[in-house]
Amino acid sequence: MPLERILMSKPDVGELEEQYVVAAIRSGWIAPLGPDVDQFEEEIKHRAGVDHAVALASGTAALHLGLLAQGVGPNDIVVTSTMTFAATANAIAYTGATPFFVDSDRVTGNMDPALLDEALTKLEERGTPAALVLPVDLLGKAVDYTALASICAVHGVDMLCDSAESLGATHKGKAAGSFGRASVFSFNGNKIMTTSGGGMFVTGDESLAQRVRHLSTQARQPVVHYEHTEIGYNYRMSNLLAALGRAQLSRLDEMIEQRRKWRQGYRDHFAGFSGIEIFGGPEDDEDNFWLSSIVIDPQVAGVSANDVRTVLDQHNIESRPLWKPMHLQPVFRDEPRLTNGSSEYLFENGLTLPSGSSMSWGDFERVIEALAIAVVPQ
Ligand SMILES: *Cc1c(COP(=O)(O)O)cnc(C)c1O
């Protein structure tokens, strides 16, 4: 019998989740909204250290409404990271605004602060200052918010932070999701914790949270009949999914701890290898360890990321390149950017390895054995 396929990040859902969802069904709160949604928002607020949270249908919906609530629309420019999942740039496009892509810091893949500064200066000189900056916490490592916040302050621009991948991570001891004017989490199936599909908008600004809440429920006016004075969206999270999220959130630390062990395992395995580094740099105690990746210098390591991927695939193990930068995507080809080659290097030479918290130690050993076949120390 062929060995079962080892996935990069299989959802980690079990009995506790089953109990919570069954309880929600039996409570009769099947519609969107309900007590589990309220509780889930409270628990995320507590976890992320923010005053307001709005549970939504997806991280993409949270980005979309976060942009709209901050007044972003056609003729605006939103500066974002080129190294991200398409959802970040798509949400900007939904509003009619133009995404401006900034390249990465070579070590973390996160937005390069010096390049951001340069991009904001250029846009000001051109008479088209950025409306908003949208940094992305890549693969569970928070952006250098200290650097970004001071640059944004100098340029007088706000941040909406895409923390879709970084729930549970911190920057200088402060939770991802608590930076900038507002942030966004995702609970999609492959994220560190899941509601099968869902997201959350979080902010310290009450009026912003109210605005997002209003837009997410068809922008219905508070009167007895259905009265609408503007276009709204059906973006709220369902109560059943919030119940699943509450069970997952109660296990978040345990899931982070398991993923941390895989990261350490990969670090130990590759310790003696030249030309192979663990993506994200040596300092990772503030990560949520969502995904572990390696970056391979093929000249030094003697193999390429694609060679390694091929060998893993032959052993029925899933691995994948890092995000393909947005400025290389056909759909965003014509959008403005400021690049330095880092994200292209990381895309070509990075490889994400199985990192899921539900992976067994036996499966992890299978991955290490296949890696030992794929890469021999030089
Ligand atoms: C997953 C993800 C999103 C989108 O979240 P969904 O819940 O899938 O809509 C946005 N940005 C980044 C960086 C992501 O990884």
The ligand as an ORCA input file, in Angstrom:
! r2SCAN-3c Opt
* xyz 0 1
  C      -5.148     33.565      3.722
  C      -4.729     34.972      3.474
  C      -5.653     35.980      3.188
  C      -7.086     35.719      2.922
  O      -7.802     35.110      3.922
  P      -9.091     34.222      3.533
  O      -9.686     33.949      4.851
  O      -8.601     33.013      2.817
  O      -9.966     35.077      2.666
  C      -5.197     37.274      3.070
  N      -3.905     37.572      3.180
  C      -2.977     36.638      3.426
  C      -1.560     37.056      3.556
  C      -3.348     35.303      3.556
  O      -2.415     34.366      3.755
*
